[in-house]
Amino acid sequence: MNLSAKALRFVIEALHHYQEYHDHRLRQEGLTEEEVSDIVNDRQYLEAIKKDFEKYRDELMRQRGGVKADA
């Protein structure tokens, strides 16, 4: 994978917003246990993906001699 710092920032922000969408869905009434389980699992998977991209971003910044930027 070879993404620019800007592309990484966009991906990380998009994943964050998608997690917020899942949080919103979890607050909805009338969800079945299966739906809740699916949403929670998807949200955890999104978090893992986001952490991978953050790690990649941080490594890219170290290679370029930059300072880690919190997103």
N, C-alpha and C positions, 0 to 999 in steps of 0.2 A: 504494500500500500504506500502510495506516495502522494499525500495531500498537503496543501499549503496550510499555514497556520490559520488563515482566514477560513478556509474550507472546514478545518477541524472545529473552529469556533462555531460555525453555522451548524455542523452536525451535532455537536454537544448541546447547543441551545435547542435544537429541534427535538433531541431525545428528552431533554428536560421538560419541554412543553408537552410532549407525548406522555411523560410520566404524570404531569399535572392533570392531563385529560383522564388518565386512569384513576387518579385520586378523586376527581369529580364523579366519575362513574361509580366508584365505590360508595360514595355518599348518597347515591340514588336509592330510593325505597323500592322494595319489591324484587330485589335480585335474589335468584336462587343460590343455594350453596355452591352449586357447580359454576355459576356465573362469577360469583365472588372469587372462588378458587382460581378460575381462569384469569381473571383480571389481576389478582395478586401475583400469580406466576408470571404473567406477561410483564408486569411492572418490575419484578425482580430481574427478569431477563434484560429489560431495558436498562436497569441500573448496572448490570454487569457489562453490557455493551458500552454504556457511557463511561464507565471506569476504564475500559480498554482504550477508548479514544482519548480520555484525559491522560492516561499513561503515555500513549503515543505522542500527544501534544507536548507533554513535559519532557520527554526524551528528545523530541525535535528541538525544543527550546534550549536544552542543554548542549546539543550538538552545534547549535548556532551561537552559543555563548550568551543567550538571552536569559532573562529572569522569568520564572514561572508566573504566569498570569492566572489569577483565580477567575473562573467563569461562573 
